[in-house]
Amino acid sequence: MRYHYEDVVKKREESYHDVLAKMPECQEKEQFKLFYGWALDAWGLDEDHHFYIDAMLPATARLFLLNVGTLLADHQVIHQPQDIFYFYYDELLEVLKTPVASHELIVNRKQEFEENRHKKTPPAYGTPPQTGEDPLLERIFGKMGPPEVDETQKIFKGSAASRGVYTGVVKIISDPSQFSKLKQGEVLVCETTAPAWTTLFSLAGAIVTNAGGILSHAGTVAREYKLPAVLGTKVAVDLLKDGDVVTVDGTNGVVTIEQQ
């Protein structure tokens, strides 16, 4: 990751100096330099902002909570420090005030968690409003309507979220517990991504998702990492399996199944 950030910084600085070299000496050029400096000082515009918005708080908070979990385990409230993550916030505050053995609650929460992991989420609850296509919503959540699949040509389509073409081996990731499955250069196929998934983008050769549009987390981060991405296919996770070979055309929003 450090080398990725160094490359991005180097490219930004080169682009900045290229622009300056093309500008004549004038007041506008000095203003540009001033505004550029302000931009670098602004939060969220630095190359490693993903660490600060995605990883820093969860990482530091996790260490703190594990220490609290150790305290609760020492007082036999829970069996192991990691069990603290199965409390709701108000429950944790209460058990810290009045330590009471909560083993049965944790067992039930773990069972509920496993059941929820394997649930298939419906695309909508109730009757979706018939408002027609909304370009803005499609940019965030993906294309409306049924999936676009051509079984004869072995292709399916989605939103063209990050340009480029890449052919590689599929690896389907369902949740963070499976992150270690993904190897360098494999095609990450998943339902969608969230900030915690950002670490996988330094390994993946391309991204394919069931849900999400070009302004989703997956689309935004894929463009930053210059990874071809086809999003919102609705069918990728169901059509593909680990070991399949696909070509991801992020420029045109097409995934071609080369080998199954």
C-alpha positions in Angstrom: 0.0 0.0 0.0 2.8 2.4 0.8 4.3 2.0 -2.7 0.8 2.6 -4.2 0.5 5.9 -2.3 4.0 6.9 -3.3 3.2 6.3 -7.0 0.0 8.4 -6.7 1.8 11.2 -5.0 4.5 11.1 -7.7 2.0 11.2 -10.5 0.1 14.1 -8.9 3.3 16.2 -8.5 4.4 15.5 -12.1 1.0 16.6 -13.4 1.1 19.7 -11.2 4.5 20.7 -12.6 3.5 19.9 -16.2 0.5 22.3 -15.8 2.8 25.0 -14.3 5.2 24.7 -17.2 2.5 25.4 -19.7 1.2 28.5 -17.9 2.7 31.9 -18.6 4.0 33.9 -15.6 0.9 35.9 -14.5 -1.3 36.7 -11.6 -3.6 33.7 -12.5 -0.7 31.3 -12.2 0.1 32.6 -8.7 -3.5 32.2 -7.8 -3.5 28.6 -9.1 -0.5 27.9 -6.9 -2.3 29.3 -3.9 -5.5 27.4 -4.6 -3.5 24.2 -5.1 -1.8 24.6 -1.7 -5.2 25.1 -0.1 -6.5 22.0 -1.8 -3.6 20.0 -0.4 -4.3 21.3 3.1 -8.0 20.4 2.8 -9.2 17.1 4.5 -10.0 14.3 2.1 -7.8 15.4 -0.7 -4.6 13.6 0.4 -3.6 10.4 -1.3 -4.0 8.2 1.8 -7.4 9.6 2.8 -8.8 6.0 2.6 -6.8 5.1 5.7 -8.2 8.0 7.7 -11.8 7.6 6.6 -12.0 3.8 6.3 -9.4 2.1 8.5 -8.1 4.3 11.2 -11.2 4.6 13.4 -12.2 0.9 13.1 -8.6 -0.2 13.8 -8.2 2.0 16.9 -11.7 1.4 18.1 -11.3 -2.4 17.8 -8.2 -2.4 19.9 -10.0 -0.4 22.6 -13.0 -2.7 22.5 -10.9 -5.8 22.7 -9.3 -4.4 25.9 -12.8 -3.8 27.3 -13.7 -7.4 26.2 -10.7 -8.7 28.1 -12.0 -7.0 31.2 -15.4 -8.5 30.7 -14.0 -11.9 30.1 -11.9 -11.6 33.3 -15.1 -10.9 35.2 -16.8 -13.9 33.4 -19.4 -11.8 31.7 -18.3 -13.3 28.3 -16.1 -16.2 27.4 -13.6 -14.4 25.2 -12.8 -10.7 24.4 -14.1 -11.0 20.8 -17.6 -11.7 22.2 -17.9 -8.0 23.0 -18.8 -7.3 19.4 -22.1 -9.2 19.8 -23.5 -6.6 22.2 -25.5 -3.7 21.1 -24.2 -0.3 22.3 -26.8 0.2 25.1 -26.4 -3.4 26.2 -22.6 -2.9 26.5 -23.1 0.2 28.6 -25.4 -1.6 30.9 -23.2 -4.6 31.4 -20.3 -2.4 32.2 -22.4 -0.7 34.9 -23.7 -4.0 36.2 -21.6 -7.0 35.1 -23.9 -10.0 34.6 -23.0 -13.2 32.8 -24.2 -12.9 29.3 -23.1 -16.2 27.8 -26.6 -17.3 26.6 -27.2 -13.9 24.9 -23.8 -14.1 23.0 -24.6 -17.7 21.9 -28.0 -16.5 20.5 -26.4 -13.5 18.8 -23.8 -15.7 17.1 -26.5 -18.0 15.8 -28.5 -15.0 14.5 -25.4 -13.6 12.9 -24.7 -16.9 11.0 -28.3 -17.1 9.9 -28.3 -13.5 8.6 -25.0 -14.2 6.7 -26.7 -16.7 4.5 -30.0 -14.9 3.8 -30.8 -13.8 0.3 -31.8 -10.1 0.4 -34.8 -9.3 -1.9 -34.2 -6.4 -4.2 -37.2 -4.5 -2.7 -39.8 -4.8 0.0 -43.4 -4.1 -0.9 -44.3 -2.7 -4.2 -41.6 -0.5 -5.7 -43.0 2.9 -6.9 -43.5 3.1 -10.6 -41.6 6.3 -11.1 -39.6 5.3 -14.2 -35.9 5.4 -14.6 -33.9 7.9 -12.4 -30.5 8.6 -13.8 -29.1 9.8 -10.5 -30.3 6.7 -8.6 -28.9 4.5 -11.3 -25.5 6.1 -10.9 -25.5 5.2 -7.2 -27.4 1.9 -7.1 -27.0 0.5 -10.6 -29.3 0.0 -13.5 -32.9 -0.8 -12.9 -34.8 -3.6 -14.6 -33.9 -7.3 -15.2 -30.3 -8.5 -15.6 -28.8 -8.5 -19.1 -27.5 -12.0 -19.8 -26.6 -13.5 -23.2 -26.1 -17.3 -22.5 -25.2 -18.0 -26.2 -22.2 -15.6 -26.1 -21.6 -16.2 -22.4 -21.7 -12.6 -21.5 -23.6 -10.5 -19.0 -23.7 -6.7 -18.5 -23.7 -4.1 -15.8 -22.7 -0.5 -15.3 -19.3 0.5 -16.8 -17.8 1.9 -13.6 -14.1 1.9 -14.3 -12.5 1.6 -17.7 -10.1 -1.0 -18.9 -10.1 -4.6 -19.9 -8.8 -7.5 -17.7 -8.9 -11.3 -18.0 -8.4 -13.3 -14.8 -9.5 -16.0 -12.4 -12.7 -15.4 -10.4 -12.7 -15.4 -6.7 -16.1 -14.9 -5.0 -16.0 -13.1 -1.7 -19.1 -13.1 0.5 -18.0 -11.3 3.6 -14.8 -10.0 5.4 -14.1 -13.5 6.9 -13.2 -14.6 3.3 -10.9 -11.7 2.5 -7.8 -14.0 2.7 -9.2 -16.1 -0.2 -8.4 -13.3 -2.7 -4.9 -13.6 -4.3 -2.9 -11.1 -6.3 -4.5 -10.5 -9.8 -7.7 -12.4 -9.2 -11.1 -10.9 -10.2 -13.0 -9.9 -7.1 -16.7 -10.9 -7.5 -19.1 -10.0 -4.8 -22.5 -8.6 -4.0 -21.1 -5.1 -3.3 -18.3 -3.5 -1.3 -18.0 -1.3 1.7 -15.1 0.7 3.2 -13.7 -2.3 4.9 -13.3 -4.0 1.5 -10.9 -1.3 0.3 -7.9 -3.4 1.3 -8.8 -5.9 -1.4 -8.5 -3.4 -4.2 -4.7 -3.5 -3.9 -4.8 -7.2 -4.8 -7.7 -7.5 -7.3 -7.1 -7.3 -11.1 -10.7 -6.3 -11.7 -14.1 -5.9 -9.9 -17.5 -7.3 -10.7 -20.5 -6.8 -8.4 -24.2 -7.8 -8.2 -25.2 -4.4 -6.9 -24.1 -0.8 -7.1 -23.7 1.9 -9.7 -20.8 4.0 -10.9 -20.9 6.3 -7.8 -21.0 3.4 -5.3 -18.1 2.6 -3.1 -16.9 -0.1 -5.5 -17.0 2.2 -8.5 -15.3 5.1 -6.8 -12.4 3.0 -5.3 -12.0 1.0 -8.5 -11.4 4.2 -10.5 -8.9 5.4 -7.9 -7.0 2.1 -8.2 -7.4 2.0 -12.0 -9.1 -1.4 -11.9 -11.6 -2.3 -14.6 -15.0 -2.6 -12.9 -18.5 -3.8 -14.1 -21.0 -3.2 -11.3 -24.7 -3.9 -10.7 -24.9 -7.0 -12.9 -27.4 -8.6 -10.5 -26.2 -12.1 -11.5 -22.4 -12.3 -11.2 -22.4 -14.1 -7.9 -24.9 -16.6 -9.1 -23.4 -17.2 -12.6 -19.8 -17.5 -11.5 -17.8 -19.6 -9.2 -14.3 -19.7 -7.8 -11.8 -20.7 -10.6 -13.8 -19.5 -13.6 -11.9 -17.3 -16.0 -13.6 -14.0 -17.2 -12.8 -10.9 -19.1 -14.0 -7.8 -17.4 -14.6 -4.9 -19.9 -15.0 -1.9 -17.6 -15.2 0.5 -20.5 -18.3 -1.0 -22.0 -19.8 -2.7 -18.9 -19.5 -6.3 -20.2 -18.3 -9.5 -18.5 -17.4 -12.4 -20.8 -17.1 -15.9 -19.4 -14.0 -17.4 -21.0 -13.8 -20.7 -19.1 -16.0 -22.4 -16.5 
